[in-house]
């Protein structure tokens, strides 16, 4: 029995010092967020996608600026030629060589296309805004996930601490039962029951340590760092209990990235309709260039010719008929705009529904924190009284064990209630787009 007591005491001390020794780094929630923003792969990909959208939102991509091309053309031929002139003279030459060489600079500039190019430019800028909203959505999702895992780890740490405390109580109970048995005030059965309960509590601690270690590995993975990195989180979970539903609803309508995506998508559809309507207007293109030309011919009136100079002009085109496709394309584009209006309305209602449900859960969890805190206090007082009575032998073992389990369960429920309230807070802030990065 002495070996059992020594083992239990040694186990508790080793557990304590192991946790202390590994806790070289205190990782705060803010630290975790910063690491996520810096290292998370999904966020990096979203940033790159946004950078692509930014690079594309230019007048050149929209077709507003002129196009300048350098042109070089070299044509060569070897032919057998027979020529009969108007005076009856016949000229023949086998393997006659002909070549022409042209080069220059050509500029084409669309001056008017029914304002299609300007609508295209606005569409590219709207696409950039859409990329920004998509990036924010990715950031919100990943930061929320990191915070949930972080505070889950805090909860696991609290539960481990509670189980360590009950382990000490169980050890004291084993010692008391042994002393009572030694002096003849209790049976061997009481001591054995106490030892079984101690072993059970040790098993719970081992399981909790396993869960705690796995949660740390999961958080390290989300932070994109070595899964073996050792750290410790804060001891308590602080819940913001000042969230107000009307304010959250207003923020959600303005900042929720999924709703913003839908609104921007509607704007893109409107600009697409504008571009389709532009097909009804003529397209005017100015062309100009400076060309150099040289040609040689082995047979003919002119055996060598060269020229250079400026060319300029305009090209006007108008789609007169294309199989009624213009009307169909406009109808399709209008339906797309209508669909986006419906999707915005649907998204907004779904968002407000989710926000209201999350807020109800949030309020319930706040009340549960108060209730479970009181329960824990009552259970602790009950355990202290029960322990004093057990020491003097006025209550049976089972009553002491019940008080002990009630206390540990009250601690765990209090910890879980706080964690659930924090989850509700994170959910509400994520839905409203007000989660601080």
C-alpha positions in Angstrom: 0.0 0.0 0.0 2.9 2.3 0.7 4.2 1.7 -2.8 0.7 2.6 -4.2 0.7 5.9 -2.3 4.2 6.7 -3.3 3.4 5.9 -6.9 0.3 8.2 -6.9 2.2 11.1 -5.2 5.1 10.7 -7.7 2.7 10.6 -10.6 1.0 13.8 -9.5 4.3 15.6 -9.0 5.7 14.4 -12.4 2.5 15.5 -14.1 2.7 18.9 -12.5 6.4 19.4 -13.3 6.0 18.0 -16.8 3.3 20.6 -17.6 5.3 23.3 -16.1 8.5 22.3 -17.9 6.9 22.2 -21.3 5.1 25.5 -20.8 8.0 27.5 -22.2 5.7 29.5 -24.5 2.5 31.1 -23.5 0.4 31.2 -26.7 -2.4 33.8 -26.5 -5.4 33.9 -28.8 -4.0 37.0 -30.5 -0.7 35.2 -31.2 -2.6 32.3 -32.7 -4.5 34.7 -35.0 -1.4 36.5 -36.1 0.3 33.1 -36.9 -2.8 32.1 -38.9 -2.8 35.3 -40.9 0.9 34.9 -41.7 1.2 31.1 -42.2 -2.1 29.6 -43.1 -2.0 28.0 -46.6 -5.6 28.8 -47.5 -5.1 32.4 -46.6 -1.9 32.6 -48.7 -3.8 31.1 -51.7 -6.6 33.6 -51.2 -4.1 36.5 -51.1 -2.5 35.3 -54.3 -5.9 35.1 -56.0 -6.7 38.6 -54.9 -3.4 39.8 -56.3 -4.3 38.3 -59.6 -7.6 40.1 -59.6 -5.8 43.4 -58.8 -3.4 42.9 -61.7 -6.3 42.2 -64.0 -8.3 45.3 -63.1 -6.6 47.6 -65.6 -7.7 49.7 -68.6 -5.4 47.5 -70.8 -7.3 44.3 -69.9 -10.6 46.1 -70.5 -9.5 47.1 -74.1 -9.6 50.8 -73.4 -6.0 51.4 -74.5 -4.6 51.1 -78.0 -2.7 48.1 -79.3 0.6 48.6 -81.0 2.2 45.8 -83.0 5.5 45.5 -84.8 5.0 43.6 -88.1 7.6 41.9 -90.2 6.6 39.9 -93.3 9.0 38.2 -95.7 7.5 36.3 -98.8 9.7 34.4 -101.2 8.9 32.3 -104.3 10.6 30.4 -107.1 8.3 29.9 -110.2 8.5 29.2 -113.9 6.8 32.1 -115.7 5.4 32.5 -119.2 4.2 36.0 -120.1 2.5 37.2 -123.3 2.4 41.0 -123.6 -0.2 43.1 -125.4 2.2 43.6 -128.3 2.6 39.8 -128.8 6.0 39.5 -127.2 6.4 36.3 -125.2 8.8 36.2 -122.2 9.6 33.0 -120.5 11.8 32.3 -117.5 12.4 29.1 -115.5 13.0 29.2 -111.7 12.3 32.9 -111.6 12.8 34.3 -108.1 10.3 36.7 -106.5 10.5 38.2 -103.0 8.9 40.9 -100.9 9.9 42.2 -97.5 7.6 44.4 -95.4 8.0 45.7 -91.9 6.6 48.5 -89.8 4.6 49.5 -86.7 0.8 49.2 -86.7 -1.6 50.9 -84.1 -5.2 49.9 -83.6 -7.4 51.8 -81.2 -11.1 51.2 -80.5 -12.6 54.6 -80.2 -16.2 53.5 -79.6 -17.9 50.1 -79.0 -21.1 51.1 -77.3 -19.2 51.7 -74.0 -18.6 48.0 -73.8 -14.9 48.4 -72.9 -15.8 50.8 -70.0 -18.4 48.3 -68.7 -15.7 45.6 -68.9 -13.3 47.8 -66.9 -15.9 48.3 -64.2 -16.5 44.5 -64.2 -12.8 43.9 -63.7 -12.8 46.3 -60.7 -15.9 44.5 -59.4 -14.0 41.2 -59.8 -11.3 42.6 -57.6 -13.8 43.5 -54.9 -15.2 40.0 -55.2 -11.7 38.6 -54.7 -11.3 40.8 -51.6 -14.6 39.5 -50.2 -13.5 35.9 -50.9 -10.3 36.5 -49.1 -12.1 37.9 -46.1 -14.4 34.8 -46.1 -11.3 32.5 -46.1 -9.7 34.5 -43.3 -12.9 34.5 -41.2 -13.3 30.7 -41.7 -9.7 29.9 -40.7 -9.4 32.4 -37.9 -12.7 31.1 -36.5 -11.4 27.5 -36.7 -8.2 28.5 -35.0 -10.0 30.3 -32.2 -12.4 27.3 -31.7 -9.5 24.9 -31.4 -7.5 27.3 -29.2 -10.4 27.7 -26.7 -11.1 24.0 -26.9 -7.5 23.5 -25.8 -8.0 25.9 -22.9 -11.0 23.9 -21.9 -9.0 20.6 -22.1 -6.3 22.2 -19.9 -9.0 23.2 -17.3 -10.5 19.8 -17.3 -7.0 18.2 -16.9 -6.4 20.5 -13.9 -9.7 19.5 -12.4 -9.0 15.8 -12.8 -5.5 16.3 -11.3 -7.3 17.9 -8.3 -9.7 15.0 -7.8 -6.7 12.6 -8.1 -5.2 14.2 -5.0 -8.5 13.8 -3.2 -8.7 10.1 -4.2 -5.2 9.6 -2.9 -6.2 11.1 0.4 -9.2 8.8 0.5 -7.0 5.8 0.0 -4.7 6.9 2.8 -7.7 7.4 5.1 -9.2 4.1 4.3 -5.9 2.4 4.9 -5.4 4.1 8.3 -9.0 3.2 9.3 -8.4 -0.4 8.3 -5.1 -0.5 10.2 -6.7 0.6 13.4 -9.8 -1.6 12.9 -12.4 1.0 12.1 -13.0 -0.1 8.5 -13.0 -3.2 6.5 -10.5 -4.2 3.8 -13.3 -3.7 1.3 -13.4 0.0 2.0 -9.7 0.3 1.3 -10.0 -1.7 -1.9 -12.9 0.4 -3.1 -10.9 3.5 -2.5 -8.0 2.1 -4.5 -10.3 1.1 -7.4 -11.7 4.6 -7.5 -8.1 6.1 -7.5 -7.2 3.8 -10.4 -10.3 4.9 -12.3 -9.4 8.6 -11.7 -5.8 7.9 -13.0 -7.3 6.4 -16.1 -9.4 9.5 -16.7 -6.3 11.7 -16.3 -4.4 9.6 -18.8 -7.3 9.9 -21.3 -7.6 13.6 -20.7 -3.8 14.1 -21.3 -4.1 12.2 -24.6 -7.0 14.4 -25.7 -5.0 17.5 -24.6 -1.9 16.5 -26.5 -3.9 15.7 -29.7 -5.7 19.1 -29.5 -2.3 20.8 -29.3 -1.1 18.9 -32.4 -4.3 20.0 -34.2 -3.7 23.6 -33.3 -0.1 23.4 -34.4 -1.3 22.1 -37.8 -3.7 25.0 -38.2 -0.9 27.4 -37.4 1.2 25.8 -40.1 4.1 25.0 -37.8 5.8 21.9 -36.5 3.2 19.6 -34.8 5.7 18.9 -32.0 6.0 22.5 -31.0 5.5 22.8 -27.3 3.4 25.6 -25.8 0.8 26.4 -23.2 -2.4 28.4 -23.5 -4.0 30.8 -21.1 -5.8 29.4 -18.0 -9.2 31.1 -18.4 -11.7 31.8 -21.2 -13.0 35.3 -21.3 -16.4 35.7 -22.8 -17.7 38.9 -24.3 -21.2 39.2 -22.7 -22.1 42.6 -24.3 -23.1 41.5 -27.8 -26.4 43.1 -28.9 -28.5 41.5 -31.6 -29.7 44.6 -33.5 -26.0 45.8 -33.8 -25.0 42.4 -35.0 -27.7 42.4 -37.7 -26.6 45.8 -38.9 -22.9 44.7 -39.0 -23.9 41.4 -40.8 -25.7 43.3 -43.6 -22.7 45.5 -44.2 -19.7 43.1 -43.5 -20.7 39.5 -43.9 -18.4 38.3 -46.7 -20.8 35.8 -48.2 -23.5 38.4 -48.5 -21.0 40.8 -49.9 -20.0 38.2 -52.5 -23.5 37.9 -53.6 -24.0 41.7 -53.9 -20.8 42.0 -55.9 -21.8 39.1 -58.1 -25.1 40.9 -58.9 -23.1 44.0 -59.9 -20.9 41.8 -62.2 -24.1 40.4 -63.8 -25.4 43.9 -64.4 -22.2 44.9 -66.1 -22.3 41.8 -68.2 -25.8 42.9 -69.3 -24.4 46.3 -70.2 -21.7 44.7 -72.3 -24.3 42.5 -74.1 -26.4 45.6 -74.9 -23.3 47.3 -76.3 -23.4 44.8 -79.2 -26.3 46.8 -80.7 -24.0 49.8 -81.3 -21.4 50.2 -84.0 -17.7 49.7 -83.3 -15.3 52.4 -84.5 -11.6 51.5 -84.7 -8.8 53.9 -85.7 -5.8 52.3 -87.5 -2.5 53.8 -88.3 1.0 52.7 -88.9 4.4 53.4 -90.6 5.5 50.7 -93.1 8.6 49.9 -95.1 8.2 47.7 -98.2 10.7 46.2 -100.7 10.0 43.7 -103.5 12.1 42.1 -106.2 10.9 40.2 -109.3 13.1 38.3 -111.9 10.6 38.9 -114.7 8.2 41.8 -115.4 8.1 45.5 -116.1 9.4 46.3 -112.6 12.2 44.1 -111.2 12.7 46.1 -108.0 10.3 48.3 -105.9 10.6 49.9 -102.5 8.3 52.2 -100.5 7.8 53.6 -97.0 5.4 55.9 -95.3 2.4 56.5 -93.0 -0.9 54.7 -93.3 -4.0 55.7 -91.4 -7.7 55.2 -91.5 -10.9 54.1 -89.7 -12.9 50.9 -89.6 -16.6 51.0 -88.7 -18.6 47.8 -88.2 -22.2 47.2 -87.1 -23.9 43.9 -86.3 -27.0 44.0 -88.5 -28.3 40.4 -88.0 -26.9 37.5 -86.1 -29.8 35.0 -86.0 -31.7 36.9 -83.2 -28.9 36.0 -80.8 -28.7 39.6 -79.6 -32.2 39.5 -78.2 -31.6 36.1 -76.7 -28.3 37.1 -75.1 -30.0 40.2 -73.5 -32.8 38.1 -72.1 -30.4 35.6 -70.6 -28.3 38.4 -69.1 -31.4 40.0 -67.6 -32.5 36.6 -66.0 -29.0 36.4 -64.5 -29.5 39.7 -62.8 -32.9 38.7 -61.5 -31.4 35.4 -60.2 -28.8 37.4 -58.3 -31.5 39.6 -56.8 -33.2 36.5 -55.5 -30.0 35.0 -54.2 -29.2 38.2 -52.3 -32.6 38.1 -50.7 -32.2 34.4 -49.9 -28.7 34.9 -48.5 -29.8 37.8 -46.3 -32.7 35.9 -44.8 -30.5 32.9 -44.2 -27.9 35.1 -42.6 -30.3 36.8 -40.2 -31.9 33.4 -39.3 -28.5 31.9 -38.4 -27.6 35.1 -36.5 -30.8 34.9 -34.4 -30.4 31.3 -33.7 -26.7 31.8 -32.6 -27.8 34.7 -30.4 -30.4 32.6 -28.6 -27.7 30.0 -28.0 -25.3 32.7 -26.8 -27.8 34.0 -24.3 -28.6 30.5 -23.0 -24.9 29.8 -22.6 -24.3 33.0 -20.6 -27.0 31.9 -18.2 -25.5 28.4 -17.9 -22.2 30.0 -17.0 -23.8 31.6 -13.9 -25.7 28.5 -13.0 -22.7 26.1 -13.3 -20.5 28.5 -11.4 -23.0 28.4 -8.5 -23.2 24.6 -8.8 -19.5 24.3 -8.6 -19.3 26.4 -5.5 -22.1 24.4 -3.9 -20.5 21.1 -4.9 -17.1 22.2 -3.5 -18.6 23.2 -0.2 -20.5 19.9 0.0 -17.3 17.9 -0.7 -15.4 19.8 2.0 -18.2 19.0 4.6 -18.4 15.4 3.3 -14.6 14.9 3.6 -14.6 16.1 7.2 -17.4 13.7 8.1 -15.6 10.9 6.2 -12.4 11.5 8.2 -14.3 11.0 11.5 -16.2 8.0 10.1 -19.8 9.4 10.2 -20.6 8.8 6.6 -20.1 5.7 4.3 -17.5 5.6 1.4 -20.2 5.7 -1.3 -21.5 9.0 0.0 -18.0 10.5 0.0 -17.4 9.2 -3.6 -20.7 10.7 -4.7 -19.7 14.1 -3.3 -16.4 13.8 -5.0 -17.9 13.0 -8.4 -20.5 15.8 -8.0 -17.7 18.3 -7.5 -15.6 17.1 -10.5 -18.7 17.0 -12.7 -19.6 20.5 -11.6 -16.2 21.7 -12.5 -16.3 20.1 -15.9 -19.8 21.5 -16.7 -18.7 25.0 -15.7 -15.7 24.7 -18.0 -17.9 23.4 -20.8 -20.5 26.1 -20.3 -17.9 28.8 -20.6 -16.4 27.1 -23.7 -19.8 26.8 -25.4 -20.5 30.5 -24.7 -17.2 31.4 -26.3 -18.1 29.3 -29.3 -21.4 31.2 -29.6 -19.5 34.5 -29.3 -17.1 33.5 -32.1 -20.0 32.3 -34.3 -21.9 35.6 -33.8 -18.8 37.7 -34.6 -18.0 35.6 -37.7 -21.5 35.8 -39.0 -21.6 39.6 -38.5 -18.1 40.0 -40.0 -16.9 41.7 -36.9 -14.4 39.1 -35.8 -11.2 41.1 -35.1 -8.1 39.9 -37.0 
